[in-house]
Structures are given as C-alpha cells and as structure tokens.
Amino acid sequence: MTNKNYTQLMDLHSKYAESKGLRILFFPCNQFGGQEPWPEDKIKEFVTSKFGTGPDLFSKINVNGSDAHPLFNFLKMKLKGTLGDFVKWNFTKFLIDSKGVPVVRYAPNTEPVDLEKDFAKYW
C-alpha cells in the first residue's frame, strides 16, 4: 500500500503541479499500527531516497485524539468518514478545492490515480 500510494502521488504531482497548480501534502503519522516510528528526518530520507521529491512533506503529527492537529480536526469536521469523524488509517486522502474548501474524502484503500477523475471539477 505504501509503495503504490507514494508512487502514484508522486506521478500526480509530476503531471499536475506545474500545469494546474496541484499541491500534494504528506503528513506522517504514527497512529496506525506504528507504521511511522522514525523521527522526521528519517521519514524524509526514506521518502526522498525511494520516491524522489516533489510534494510537500510536513512534520509528523497526530490526526486523531485530543492532540490531533487542527488541520485534521477541520478536515474531519467538514468531511466525516464512513465510520465516524476520525481518520481510520494511513493514506486517507482529502481533496481541497482551489479556494481551500474540503470537497471529497477518500478511503485509505482508494488509489491516488482514482482521484484524478475528480480534479477537473475543482481546478
């Protein structure tokens, strides 16, 4: 799941960042089975050495619970998940329109290439 998500997200960035202004933001989080245990510098090293550069890679945060980052509290409030107002697993994706409005929430198992069909609605 990790390889496919990172690879497809990098491809979407390459395809649309310059031409359409698409921005892909990565927020590492260790709240899902301990999948991001490393310090931020090691996470960045892993991502860039294996997948290259492009999308913005932010500091490690929590997305659920009392210490969830305010951005994710906002996203979860605007776009509730199928099972509740929490992020259920890594690679949950949110599509934000060009005005900064959250418009679509995708399940973790939604492949990034499947988001592409929705982009044109929100450029």
C-alpha positions in Angstrom: 0.0 0.0 0.0 2.8 2.4 0.9 4.8 2.0 -2.3 1.7 2.3 -4.6 0.4 5.4 -2.8 3.7 7.2 -2.8 4.4 6.3 -6.4 1.0 7.3 -7.7 1.0 10.5 -5.6 4.4 11.5 -7.0 3.2 10.8 -10.5 0.1 13.0 -10.0 2.4 15.7 -8.6 4.7 15.5 -11.7 1.7 15.6 -14.0 -0.3 18.5 -12.5 1.9 20.6 -10.1 3.2 22.9 -12.8 0.3 22.8 -15.3 -2.6 23.0 -12.9 -1.1 24.1 -9.6 -1.9 20.8 -7.8 -0.3 20.5 -4.4 0.0 17.2 -2.6 0.8 17.4 1.1 2.2 14.5 3.1 1.6 14.4 6.9 3.4 11.5 8.5 1.5 10.0 11.5 2.4 7.0 13.7 -1.2 6.4 15.0 -1.9 3.5 12.7 -0.1 0.3 13.7 3.1 2.1 14.4 3.9 2.5 10.7 5.8 5.8 11.1 8.0 5.2 14.1 11.0 7.0 12.8 12.0 10.7 13.5 11.0 13.2 10.9 14.5 13.3 9.3 14.5 9.5 8.7 11.0 9.7 7.3 12.0 12.4 4.8 15.2 10.4 3.9 13.1 7.3 3.3 10.5 9.1 1.1 13.0 11.1 -1.0 15.5 8.2 -1.4 12.8 5.8 -2.5 10.3 8.0 -4.3 12.0 11.3 -5.1 11.0 14.8 -4.3 8.0 16.9 -5.2 5.1 17.0 -2.8 5.5 18.8 0.5 6.4 16.6 3.4 5.4 18.1 6.8 6.3 17.3 10.4 4.9 14.2 12.0 1.5 14.8 13.6 -1.4 13.1 15.2 -4.6 13.1 13.2 -6.9 11.6 15.8 -7.5 12.1 19.5 -7.2 15.1 21.8 -3.8 16.1 20.4 -4.9 15.9 16.7 -3.5 18.6 14.5 -6.0 21.5 14.0 -5.9 21.0 10.2 -7.2 17.4 10.6 -9.8 18.4 13.1 -11.1 20.8 10.5 -10.9 18.3 7.7 -12.7 15.6 9.8 -15.4 18.1 10.8 -16.0 19.2 7.2 -15.9 15.6 5.7 -17.0 12.9 8.0 -15.8 9.4 7.4 -18.0 6.4 6.7 -17.5 5.0 10.2 -17.2 8.3 12.1 -15.4 11.6 12.3 -11.9 10.1 12.6 -9.2 9.1 10.2 -9.3 5.3 10.1 -5.9 4.5 8.6 -2.8 5.8 6.8 -3.3 7.2 3.3 -6.8 8.6 3.9 -6.9 11.4 1.3 -8.7 14.7 1.3 -9.3 16.8 -1.9 -9.4 20.5 -1.2 -10.6 22.8 -4.0 -8.6 25.9 -5.2 -10.4 28.1 -2.7 -9.3 25.9 0.3 -12.7 24.2 0.8 -12.5 20.4 1.5 -14.7 18.7 -1.1 -14.0 15.0 -1.1 -12.7 12.5 1.4 -11.3 9.2 0.1 -10.8 5.9 1.9 -7.3 4.7 2.6 -7.6 2.0 0.0 -8.6 4.4 -2.7 -5.7 4.5 -5.1 -4.4 8.0 -5.9 -4.9 7.6 -9.6 -8.7 7.2 -8.8 -8.7 10.8 -7.5 -7.7 12.2 -10.9 -11.2 11.9 -12.3 -12.4 14.5 -9.6 -9.7 17.1 -10.2 -11.2 18.9 -13.1 -14.4 19.6 -11.1 -12.3 21.7 -8.6 -9.5 23.4 -10.6 
